[in-house]
Amino acid sequence: MQKIFKKYTIIIMSIAVLSILVINFFLSENALRGRQLETFHAKIDQVIQTMENNQTELASIKKNLDEDYLTRARAAAYVVEKNPGVLDSVEELENLASLLNVDELHVTESDGIIRYSSVPKYIGLDFHNGKQMRGFLPILESAGGDEYIIQEAQPNTAEKKMMKYVGVSRKGVKGLVQVGLEPVRQMEAQERNTYDYIFSRFPTDVGEGFFAMDVDSGEIVAYTGRSEEIAGLEDRGLESLKKCETGAFQTLAGGTQNYVVTRSHEGVLIGAFISNAALYHTFWKNILLTFLYLLAVEIVAVLLLNYLVKQKVVSGIHKLRDGLSRITKGELGTTVEVGGAPEFFDLSHGINSMVKSVVNSSDRISKIIAMSQIPLAAFEYQNDMDYVFVTSKLGELLDMDKEMLERYTKEPAAFLQMIRVFMEGPVENEEDVYRAGAQKYVRIHFTIEETGYYGTVTDATKEMMDKRQMLYENNHDQLTGLARYPYFKETASQVLCSLKEDEICACVMIDLDAFKSINDTYGHDVGDRYLQEFAQVMKELPKDHCLVSRRSGDEFCIFVFGFETEDEIRTLLDGFWKELHTRAVSLGTGEKCMISASGGYVCTNDREMSMIRLLQQADKELYEVKRKNKGHYSWRQCTR
């Protein structure tokens, strides 16, 4: 049996491990691709946002420069109109250009030829020659007197130098005044407004690359990464890359696989790609580690199950089988003795009883278990029975009177439902333990088979009470019975996090006045009575509004909650200090002294505030009270 169990356990566990591994593979791969898709979408969004920000900046710079340059051109025209003598020398025009902070200043007459200029070599140039200069002819051809033209930055006609020119019509004389500047800021902004510039400063991970493709020509206009990869992207074609908006694998130059994500923006297809080697860098390592972990779990589980089956089941079954084999052969004097588990002991004991008495085993087994004083009961039902077999202690353990138990045993379906109802509410953090009364607990082991159902019930009351007592002792001070400080902080933090919107709470730090003097003068026994009497006053505070704790020595804490105003909190604390002043402690010499304590508190309705900070603020307030006004309490402004 053990070999068969081991064989099938290994098969089942192996199938389970492989299934988990396959499921983990597909889920992990989908998650990996999903994360990479989100990452690329975020980075492409960042590229687009940077481009849009740069465009906005460029438009703003252009607008401001256009207005500024136009103002300078009009100022030049005004000076020429009011002081024609400035045209008499190049030096005067150079000074005027310097005052206006422009690089060039040109003045023409109606024929469109530059007659006066701050740049002597430009004198004599004709505005009818050259595309750039012809752009200002409409001013000369216009009949109006307030015409102007602002050109975009472009190479000038004379030297092909990148310049920005603004021309305005002269006042009172047919002609134009033109100023020119080197548009450094505008050119820098235009340079930043390119994908090449953005990509060159964009952070990329190992194996990642970015590209921008013109949707009209299908050419790559900017990229990061190796040139052969970019050539591979162009070979894939525009339509193929457009289908990668939700992520797709593409084969690039050299046959390498890359994961590609794209998005169209204002006539440009922006894309990001990463090689499979980089994408799956840690994936296969994680899959291998997962397989090794699962394999280790399988080996441990098989060994452990094999050991448990051998020790707890197989050995007992073999003993039962051997004993029953001898009995069936007529050796009725055989005694079956099986240990290792209470169930085997009960079963072997019952078999022995049946053989000896040769009577119906139900009553006999019940009496034997009852006599043994073991808090154990068992029940069994087989499909060919019209009743449920139970041992005598079942009613006692499940808190049922004899009449009720008898009624259930006559109705197997109702009995099964009753057990299931019992098992619907297990005790928190306990396995197979259920409440059977106000102070009563039972442990139920229950099995349903095709032929029926059976189970055992044991008394777990003492075990649960011992655990609860141990938990209480661990969390409460032995001398005063108040909560220990760590338990207090944990409980108070939970209450603080669950405050309602209209509630406030307060943290109170208390220190007993002159306690050391009492301890030193009258001894520790009197000091202990003093602490216990003070703790008793704290215990009398309403439990639905207060958590109380001994912090250490003569320091105590109160956490007040469930109020809507500070006035309610102060009313409660006023009552507490008033009650303190009525409590006298015997000093053992016929003398008595009243309890005196100082306190400081701070309140809040902020559920995000930590208890540590709240306690620290209350401690500071307590220090001020001890320093200025012992025997009373004070508070700080409510923190909201």
MARZAKE-661192 format. One record per residue (C-alpha): x, y, z. Coordinates in pm, whole numbers, padded with zeros to 5 digits, always signed. Layout:
<recs>
XYZ...
</recs>
This chain:
<recs>
+00000+00000+00000+00280+00238+00091+00453+00184-00246+00130+00244-00435+00062+00557-00231+00415+00683-00294+00391+00609-00667+00063+00791-00716+00168+01074-00487+00476+01133-00704+00264+01120-01022+00003+01361-00886+00260+01599-00741+00462+01595-01066+00152+01673-01271+00065+01951-01030+00419+02095-01044+00423+02088-01425+00076+02241-01442+00176+02520-01205+00496+02575-01404+00310+02596-01738+00045+02830-01595+00316+03041-01431+00505+03055-01764+00210+03192-01959+00095+03426-01684+00448+03557-01626+00508+03607-01999+00180+03796-02041+00260+04003-01734+00610+04076-01869+00477+04191-02205+00204+04391-02032+00455+04570-01812+00682+04642-02111+00382+04773-02309+00289+05007-02022+00652+05119-01991+00681+05198-02362+00344+05375-02366+00459+05589-02074+00791+05670-02244+00627+05749-02580+00378+05972-02394+00677+06145-02234+00837+06200-02578+00510+06342-02716+00465+06562-02410+00822+06691-02444+00765+06767-02813+00438+06951-02736+00603+07147-02455+00888+07243-02689+00638+07352-02956+00455+07566-02703+00784+07718-02589+00891+07783-02951+00560+07951-03035+00588+08168-02724+00947+08265-02804+00858+08343-03166+00564+08559-03065+00766+08752-02810+01060+08797-03049+00832+08910-03333+00675+09177-03113+01014+09284-02980+01177+09302-03325+00883+09492-03472+00911+09747-03191+01282+09793-03262+01217+09834-03639+00951+10099-03576+01182+10276-03333+01451+10283-03603+01201+10424-03856+01096+10690-03604+01458+10796-03542+01526+10813-03917+01212+11025-03966+01288+11268-03681+01665+11281-03733+01748+11223-04101+02105+11323-04025+02165+10980-03878+02178+10851-04237+02479+11063-04315+02735+10815-04184+02776+10445-04128+02906+10520-03779+02578+10692-03683+02380+10393-03812+02608+10156-03621+02543+10354-03301+02170+10346-03365+02183+09970-03428+02377+09929-03104+02123+10139-02911+01837+09930-03052+02035+09612-02978+02008+09481-03336+02280+09324-03552+02194+09502-03879+02010+09822-03979+01927+09899-04347+01736+10190-04505+01611+10204-04867+01431+10452-05078+01149+10384-05321+01372+10198-05569+01433+09917-05317+01811+09959-05313+01989+09979-04979+02125+10335-04963+02218+10343-04595+02332+10055-04373+02516+09978-04050+02692+09709-04258+02880+09892-04537+02919+09589-04761+02539+09560-04788+02504+09914-04933+02383+09891-05291+02204+09555-05255+01873+09549-05439+01563+09408-05266+01449+09282-05605+01729+09024-05600+01714+08712-05386+01416+08526-05242+01480+08649-04889+01503+09018-04988+01207+09005-05228+00990+08914-04931+00990+09285-04829+00884+09431-05170+00513+09446-05065+00609+09731-04829+00752+09933-05118+00457+09847-05342+00196+09941-05080+00033+10281-05080-00012+10273-04701+00222+10433-04456+00229+10178-04174+00316+09850-04344+00547+09593-04187+00670+09242-04258+00824+08995-04009+01022+08718-04175+01090+08374-04025+01455+08300-03950+01629+08201-04277+01961+08241-04466+02000+08598-04592+02061+08681-04958+02406+08834-04920+02594+08573-04712+02350+08286-04650+02384+08364-04281+02087+08259-04064+01910+08585-03977+01567+08711-03881+01459+09038-04053+01176+09280-03979+01090+09562-04219+00860+09865-04178+00768+10146-04414+00945+10481-04373+00747+10776-04246+00695+11062-04490+00931+10907-04750+00876+10614-04983+01102+10333-04871+01156+10090-04590+01359+10050-04273+01485+09701-04199+01648+09553-03887+01813+09212-03869+01913+08990-03575+02068+08652-03528+01779+08454-03365+01988+08257-03117+01706+08179-02871+01466+08085-03149+01723+07859-03317+01800+07689-02986+01427+07633-02927+01388+07496-03281+01679+07261-03220+01510+07133-02902+01190+07079-03101+01333+06784-03297+01305+06414-03225+01683+06379-03268+01738+06626-02983+01474+06463-02759+01599+06110-02826+01960+06212-02760+01864+06317-02406+01602+06052-02336+01704+05778-02086+01692+05426-02228+01740+05086-02064+01976+04816-02189+01859+04681-02525+01602+04961-02576+01579+05198-02869+01347+05472-03002+01268+05591-03352+01050+05844-03535+00923+05764-03887+00767+06009-04131+00422+05867-04216+00431+06020-04565+00771+05895-04682+00818+05599-04449+01171+05720-04369+01327+05716-04024+01380+06081-03926+01535+06020-03582+01647+05720-03381+01855+05579-03101+02023+05243-03120+02230+05071-03386+02198+05166-03752+02130+04806-03859+01830+04795-03628+01694+05116-03780+01747+04975-04130+01550+04671-04019+01265+04892-03897+01248+05074-04233+01241+04734-04407+00937+04631-04200+00738+04910-04363+00505+05177-04228+00185+04968-04230+00351+04682-04047+00482+04914-03775+00144+05088-03737+00000+04753-03622+00235+04758-03322+00033+05008-03117-00066+04731-02873+00280+04573-02890+00410+04311-03134+00725+04115-03205+00912+04212-03522+01216+04052-03686+01480+04316-03763+01814+04308-03942+02023+04001-03864+01712+03798-03778+01692+03934-03423+01350+03945-03259+01242+04274-03101+00930+04379-02913+00798+04697-03078+00537+04950-02961+00433+05249-03179+00200+05548-03174+00114+05810-03440+00146+06180-03356+00111+06472-03597+00234+06291-03907+00509+06099-03727+00507+05738-03611+00690+05727-03277+00812+05386-03170+01009+05206-02903+01169+04863-02929+01364+04623-02712+01545+04306-02807+01413+03971-02689+01743+03908-02515+01699+04219-02300+01324+04168-02252+01361+03809-02131+01689+03868-01948+01557+03761-01607+01244+03577-01724+01407+03238-01787+01608+03263-01468+01287+03318-01272+01115+03026-01448+01410+02799-01362+01409+02910-00999+01034+02854-00981+01079+02502-01118+01353+02426-00865+01140+02560-00579+00841+02352-00689+01060+02046-00731+01199+02093-00380+00845+02132-00243+00738+01815-00425+01029+01613-00283+00969+01736+00072+00593+01679+00044+00633+01325-00092+00885+01231+00178+00675+01385+00453+00350+01226+00333+00524+00893+00291+00658+00913+00647+00323+01019+00793+00132+00749+00606+00380+00489+00721+00387+00599+01084+00027+00705+01134-00172+00494+00892+00005+00202+00727+00155+00052+01044-00180+00075+01222-00366-00074+00927-00119-00361+00906-00171-00439+01274-00548-00424+01233-00530-00639+00921-00316-00899+01094-00539-00906+01400-00860-00931+01197-00703-01201+00980-00639-01414+01289-00986-01346+01422-01150-01448+01092-00953-01771+01109-01116-01849+01440-00858-01719+01685-01118-01533+01892-00876-01496+02181-00665-01259+01971-00629-00910+02114-00586-00631+01860-00361-00358+01994-00294-00058+01773-00143+00270+01891-00025+00585+01715-00362+00760+01697-00670+00781+01924-00889+00656+01639-00684+00335+01603-00695+00281+01979-01075+00322+01983-01118+00096+01682-00896-00182+01817-01062-00154+02158-01402-00181+01994-01296-00485+01790-01172-00656+02104-01497-00575+02282-01706-00710+01993-01511-01031+01979-01535-01087+02353-01905-01002+02388-02028-01115+02043-02304-00852+02070-02395-00534+01892-02094-00309+01922-02272+00026+01942-02371+00026+02309-02060-00164+02415-01819+00086+02258-02014+00379+02404-01988+00236+02755-01619+00167+02721-01546+00524+02605-01766+00665+02882-01580+00459+03143-01245+00571+03012-01321+00936+03106-01166+01049+02779-01340+01368+02648-01393+01199+02312-01700+01114+02111-01747+00952+01773-02027+00919+01521-02074+00712+01207-02338+00663+00943-02345+00415+00656-02589+00440+00368-02755+00109+00457-02831+00228+00814-03147+00409+00926-02978+00574+01224-02652+00742+01317-02421+00556+01556-02289+00789+01828-02093+00740+02148-02242+00855+02476-02028+01169+02522-02139+01334+02197-02440+01507+02355-02228+01637+02643-01955+01771+02413-02202+01937+02171-02412+02078+02459-02724+01879+02357-02966+01707+02592-03040+01337+02557-03378+01389+02388-03237+01624+02123-02943+01392+02049-03174+01094+02015-03395+01284+01770-03094+01371+01554-02959+01015+01552-03289+00895+01405-03260+01145+01116-02919+01102+00944-02977+01396+00706-03066+01630+00995-02765+01502+01192-02535+01575+00896-02681+01928+00863-02635+01986+01237-02265+01895+01216-02220+02120+00912-02387+02412+01094-02146+02357+01384-01854+02372+01145-01966+02693+00966-01805+02919+01228-01457+02796+01324-01270+02975+01600-01037+03236+01453-00677+03118+01402-00765+02763+01517-00785+02456+01298-01097+02235+01335-01201+02409+01663-01560+02530+01701-01766+02698+01974-02015+02465+02149-02135+02706+02418-02056+03028+02603-01735+02885+02751-01709+02556+02567-01508+02452+02260-01478+02128+02065-01248+01997+01793-01434+01816+01513-01277+01588+01253-01532+01501+00986-01522+01291+00669-01786+01224+00403-01755+00923+00173-01976+00762-00088-02086+00500+00165-02168+00752+00439-01995+00981+00685-01816+00963+01018-01619+01177+01254-01483+01243+01601-01546+01520+01854-01300+01605+02134-01321+01860+02415-01094+02157+02339-01225+02385+02616-00922+02365+02846-00684+02414+02554-00870+02726+02438-00904+02868+02790-00533+02816+02852-00453+02998+02527-00684+03287+02612-00537+03314+02963-00185+03310+02821-00281+03579+02567-00431+03792+02846-00125+03754+03069+00105+03841+02780-00086+04159+02704-00166+04284+03059+00044+04409+03346+00052+04157+03635+00044+04417+03916-00226+04654+03789-00418+04442+03540-00387+04721+03282-00285+04659+02921+00088+04644+02854+00228+04931+02652+00298+04741+02321-00052+04588+02325-00199+04931+02405-00019+05095+02108-00130+04820+01870-00496+04836+01981-00502+05217+01986-00350+05231+01636-00631+05009+01505-00895+05234+01666-00723+05547+01529-00723+05407+01172-01097+05328+01196-01210+05673+01319-01528+05805+01159-01527+06137+00975-01695+06326+01261-01500+06163+01546-01191+06277+01732-00964+06092+01969-00708+06187+02233-00389+06037+02370-00328+06109+02741+00012+06057+02910-00002+06043+03295+00273+06044+03555+00214+05989+03930+00341+06275+04144+00590+06200+04423+00562+05824+04367+00933+05770+04415+00913+05947+04751+00627+05720+04863+00818+05413+04748+01137+05519+04923+00965+05629+05244+00698+05361+05300+00830+05069+05098+00739+04888+04777+00426+04724+04922+00271+05065+04985+00394+05176+04642+00226+04875+04483-00104+04956+04661-00071+05313+04539-00029+05190+04178-00315+04941+04211-00555+05202+04350-00467+05440+04067-00513+05158+03814-00855+05084+03963-00966+05442+03889-00844+05395+03528-01038+05069+03496-01358+05251+03597-01337+05468+03286-01601+05374+03023-01456+05087+02817-01644+05194+02505-01450+05523+02506-01119+05445+02673-00816+05217+02636-00591+05221+02946-00232+05104+02988+00063+05105+03224+00358+05234+03026+00632+05172+03283+00688+05236+03655+00455+05523+03749+00372+05624+03389+00032+05545+03237-00157+05606+02912-00521+05659+02818-00652+05654+02460-00992+05829+02442-01212+05774+02136-01572+05780+02016-01635+06151+02084-01718+06434+01844-01585+06734+02041-01295+06819+02270-01542+06934+02533-01667+06578+02572-01310+06455+02615-01229+06721+02875-01552+06642+03063-01441+06279+03086-01090+06376+03204-01228+06628+03453-01433+06348+03606-01129+06122+03613-00910+06376+03797-01197+06461+04032-01231+06094+04121-00854+06072+04183-00880+06346+04445-01132+06133+04639-00912+05821+04652-00691+05780+04957-00422+05515+04994-00322+05378+05336+00047+05425+05406+00053+05148+05670+00133+05383+05960-00217+05506+06021-00164+05778+05763-00335+05817+05432-00252+06014+05125-00459+06122+04825-00356+06009+04479-00196+06286+04278-00115+06262+03910-00016+06496+03629-00127+06452+03271-00096+06595+02927-00291+06508+02617-00330+06592+02253-00629+06509+02034-00676+06456+01661-00916+06339+01394-00640+06254+01146-00662+05880+01074-00323+05896+00898-00136+06015+01209+00086+05755+01374+00040+05657+01740+00410+05717+01801+00378+06083+01701+00059+06124+01906+00226+05973+02214+00532+06195+02168+00317+06509+02156+00123+06402+02466+00453+06327+02643+00576+06681+02568+00256+06826+02713+00296+06607+03025+00650+06741+03070+00517+07098+03068+00251+07012+03329+00508+06842+03556+00724+07150+03529+00454+07411+03586+00138+07269+03748+00163+06921+03903-00152+06736+04000-00350+06859+03698-00368+06796+03329-00330+07014+03024-00381+06978+02653-00247+07091+02319-00441+07228+02023-00642+06957+01848-00452+06829+01543-00673+06813+01236
</recs>
